[in-house]
Amino acid sequence: MAVSCERWWTVQSGPGPIVATAIHDGHDLRPEAAELIALPDSERLREEDPFTGQSVLDIPTHVVAHRSRFEFDLNRPPESAVYRTPDESWGLKVWKRELEESFVERSLAMHSDYYRMLGQLLDGVASRHQRFVLVDVHSYNHRRDGPDSDPTPQEKAPCEPPPCSAMLIFLVSSALPFFVMAFLSIWLLRTSLHPGIGAARLQRTYVAVQHISPDQGKNTNTVA
């Protein structure tokens, strides 16, 4: 049986126009979810993004989620944030039995709480900076048949992010202050070379960068 834990997420606020999040770092489940989960811990870890939380700690303002994406997925909208069938979760049977609507509602309440918290956090950053950047860090398991298997062919694996140069081109063209561009470039290099990030299951780590401006909307780039 999975071990339950009631931590939701850790939020740290600091100076600067950069916000970093690791929304799939979590492995924790609330007690009723731990009781119902059908997947062993090792199987869940293959689709979660362990160690990505470590990569955002150098960013003064950051959020690290502690809830497993199998309880509710913060990278999906509410209507699909709770996996109900194997078709929604890489063919995995997540739950021992069909979920009751009351269970789903409690999961979605935490999903809503996260985005309410994030909205307040970003509103505060926006009030202090004309432009700011949101960096969301993920990883994916490119050895789909186990840690000792060969890398999965690209056509059968999640889409591979473009190279690091994509981020540098984005930063140069984004009209952000030079010190922000320099900080992000150095941080990305350190994160990419960190031996602990994803090493436990040979994951590839990538970040999604959103340049957010009150008058220009946002541009999104995903980079390796």
Secondary structure, DSSP 8 states (H G I E B T S, - for coil): --------EEEE--SSSEEEEETT---B--HHHHHHB-S-HHHHHHHS-TTHHHHTTTSSEEEEE-B-TTT--TTS-GGGSS--SGGGTTT---BSS---HHHHHHHHHHHHHHHHHHHHHHHHHHHH-SSEEEEEEEEEES-TT-TTS----GGGSS-----THHHHHHHHTTT--HHHHHHHHHHHHHHHH-TTTTGGGTEEEEEEEEEEETTTEEEEEEE-
